[in-house]
Amino acid sequence: MTRSQKKGNRWADHYTRRAQKENFPARSVYKLQEIQKKQPVIGPGDRVLDLGCAPGSWLLYAAQLIGAKGQVVGVDLKPVTQALPENVHVRQQDAFALCDPDSDQSDGRFHVVLSDMAPDTTGSKHVDAARSAGLSEAALAVACRVLVPGGNFVCKIFQGPDFKAFTEAVRAEFSAMKIFKPQSSRKASREIFVIGLGKKQEAVCQDTANGRP
């Protein structure tokens, strides 16, 4: 085995091998599966918006949950090359564009907004956490704009100084807020998932996405 091959398999584990066996493009699918098992956020017939959807694992899993009468819309700067079922549509664009209240690009209203967005890491915990917080705030702004009352929100964020403020912002806009660390997250990862359940009828999200991280 060459050095490049070893490097390519550096992060491979049983979740990676399981994903390949089950025809998912990435191991991240099992994080959403754990969330769904712990706190069901997606139901049959739902319309789901998946922010940061590449390479497509969450798209495929959500499509299974919603069935033929539901719809998943994915958004990512990167293209999704994975073959997708008919109830999934992907738009290659910046999720920040959906934060604009005057934008007509949201594809209507949704029952669920998912965000697995993550910044390009720098190696600096403080910088990476700040960038992750910026993406999370943008995801929350989108969720507040497009979710129907009673809708659900799942968002990945790196733990850091802005984590508490973000959880409080989610709590203010949803009937319940949960924090969850999937077992399938790597032990060294500082990622954690914030779950908003039941978007409040009269919730008006503050504009937290004032710019790119």
N, C-alpha and C positions, 0 to 999 in steps of 0.2 A: 504493500500500500504506500502510495506516495505521500509526501508531506501535505500537499494540497488536498488530497482526499481526506486525510486525518483532520485537517482544519475544517473542511466542509462538514464533517460529522461531529464537530466539537460540541454542539448543543443538542445532538440527537439523544432522545431518551425513549422510554416505553410509550409515552404519549405521541411522540413523533412517529414511531413505528405503527402505532395503532391508527393514527390519522391516515397514514399511507394505505394501510390495509382496508380501512373503511371509506377510502376515496374522498377524503377531505384534504384540501391543499395545505392546511396548517394545523398544528396542535391546539391553536387557540379555540377551536370549536368546543373543547371540553370545559373551558372556563364558562362559556355560555350555557352549556348543558348543566353544569353544577349550579349556576345561578337559577336556571329554570326549575331545577329540582328543589332547590332550597326555597325559592320564592317565585312562583310562576308569574311571569310578566307578559308572556305571549300566548294568545289563544287562537282557536280556529276562526278563520275569517278576518283576522286582524290585518290592518295595513301597518307595515313596519318600515321605518327609515333607519338604515344602517350607515352611520358616518364612519369613514375610514374602513371601508368594506373589503379592500384588497387584502389577501388574495382570494377571498370568497368563502371561507369556512362558515362564518356566521350567516352569510346569505343562504347557503345550502341548508343549514340547520333550521333557520327561521322559516324557510320555505316548507320544510317538513311539518312544522308545528301549525302553520296557518292553513295549510291545505289549498285546494284548487280555488276556493272562493276568496282567499286572501291575496295580498300583494306585498312584496318586498321591494323597496327602492334603495339601491346602494349608491353611495357617493364616495369618491376617492380621487385624489390627484393621479394615482397610478392606475393603469389599465387592469382589468380583471380578465385573465385569459381562460379561467376555469369555465367549462361548459355549465350552463345554468338552466334551471327549469323555466317553464313558460310564465310562472307567477313571480319571476324576479326580473327587475329592470335596473341597469346600472348606468349612472351618469358620471363621466370623467370630468370632475370640476372641483373647485376649492369649496370645502364645507363652509368657509367663512362667508361665502356669497349668500348663503341661506340665512345669515343673521340679519340681513338688511330687511327691515319691515316693509320696504317698498318693492322688494324682489318678488317676481312672479315665478320663481324657479323651484318652489318647494313641493310641487306635485300634489297640492291639497293638504288635507288633514290626515293625521296618523293616530293610531292607537298606542304605538310604541316607538320610542326613539332609542336606538342603541349607539354607543360610541366606544369603539376600541382604538381611537386615535392615540398615537404616541409620537412625540417629537424625535427628530434625529438626535441621538444622544451625543453628548460632548465628553463624558467622563467626569464632569463636575456635577455632583449631586444637587447643588443649589441651582445651577443653571438649568439642569434637566427638569427639576421639580417645578421651576418657574414656567418653563415652556409647556410642561404637561398641564399646569394649572390654566394657562392661557387657552389651550385646546379644550379643556374641560368646561371652562366658562363659555366658550363659543358653542359647545355642544348643548349646554343648558339654555343658552339664548335661543338656539334653534328649536329645542324641545318646547320651550315656553310659547314659541310662535306657532308651531304646527300641531302640537298635541291636542286631541279632543279632551274635554273635561273628563276626569277619571283615567286618563292615559298614564302609561308607565315610562320610566326613564332608567337606562343603565349606562353608566359612564366609568371608564377607566381613568384613574389619576395616579400620579406618583406621589407618595407621601412626602410632605415638606411643609414649609411655613404657611402655605396658602390652603392647606388641606382642611383645616377646621372652618375657615371662612366659606369654603366651597360647600361643605356639608350643611352648614347653616343656611346657605342660599337655597340648596335643594329642599331642605326641611321647610323653608318658608313657602315654597311653591307647590308642595305635595302633601297629601294627607299623612303620609308616613315616609320615613327615610331609613334605609338600612345600609350597613357597611359589610362587605363580604370579601374575603380573601380565598379564592378557590384553591383547592389542593393541587390542581394542575398548574398553578402559577409556579414559576421556578423559585426555589427557596431564596436565592440571592436577589430576586426582583423586589423592588419597592412599590410595585403596582398594587392597587387595591381598587375594588369596584364600589361605587356609590349608587344606590338604587332608590329612585323616587317612585312611590306608589300612589296612584290616584291624584292626578293633577287637579288642583283646586279650581272650582268653577270660576271664581273671581280673581284668580292669581294673575298678577301682572309682573312679569319678570323684569328686573332691572337690567340695564344694558351693561353686562359685564365684559362683553367682547369688544373692547375698544381698539384693538389692534392685534397684530400678530405677535406671538411670543418671540 
